[in-house]
Amino acid sequence: MADRARRKRRRLSRSGEFERVYREGRSHASRYLVVYAFPRSEDDGDARLGVSVGRKLGGAVERNRIKRLLREAFWSNAESLRPGHDFVIV
């Protein structure tokens, strides 16, 4: 339970946070994903992640499953990330 609460704090949740990463961050695209990265200046805490999945990919169940898989893959490699960055996966 403590691990889940810790991961919840490391998420982007507000639309303003997503917008800042989209506007001011750098992006890298592949055929299936776009990753945006933005270094936060206010603190050097843990990296934070936001995931956005479009409705083209299916209903809510399929989209939520995709989001869970992307989050798990991201956090399994989190130790190699720089602290103090926000990431959005689209």
N, C-alpha and C positions, 0 to 999 in steps of 0.2 A: 504494500500500500504506500509506503514512504517513497519508493521508486516512482510510482505513478504520480504522486503529488509533485515530486521534483521535476518530472518530465512536463507536467502541466504548466509549470512556471516557465519552462523553456520553449513555450509556443507563442507564436504571433496570433493574436485573436481579434484585434480591432482593425477595421478597414483602413484607418489612418496609418497604422504600422505597415500594412501591405502596400499602400500607396507610396509611402516614403521609400520602401525598398524598390518598388517598380521604377519610380522617378529618378532616384539618386543613386541606385545601385548599379552594379555591372551585371551583365547577363551572358550566359553561355547556352547555346541551343543544340539539341540533337533532333533526330527525327521524331522522337516521342516526348521529350521533356525539355523544359526551359528552366534553368536554375538562375535565380537572381541572388546576388550577394551584396550586402551593404555593411560597412564597418560602423558600429555605433561609437559615438564619441563620449557619451555621458557616463559610461561605465565599461569595465572590462570583465563583465560577468560571463556566464556560459553562453555558448552559441544558442540562438533561438531559431525555430523552424516554423514556417507556415506552408500549408499545402492547399493548392487550389485545383479542383478537378471539374472540368466542364460537363455539362449535361449530355454532350455527344456520346460519352463513354457508357451511358446506361442509366438505370434507375438509381435511387438512393442507396440500395443495398450494394450494388456493384461499385458505386463511387466511394462509399465508406470503406469497402474492402481495399480498394486501390490506395486510399489515403493511409490506412493502417499499414499496408505493406511498404509504402514509401517512407513512412515515419520510422518503421522498424529498420529498414535498410540504412536510413540516414543515421540513426542513433547508434547502430552497430559500428559505424565508422567515426563516431563523434570525437574520439580521442585524437584523431589526426587533424581536427579543425582548429583554427585559431579562435581563442576566446574573444568575446566582444563583437561578434558578427551576427547579423540577421540574414537568414536564407529563406527564400520562397521557391517552392517547386511547383511548376504549372504543368 
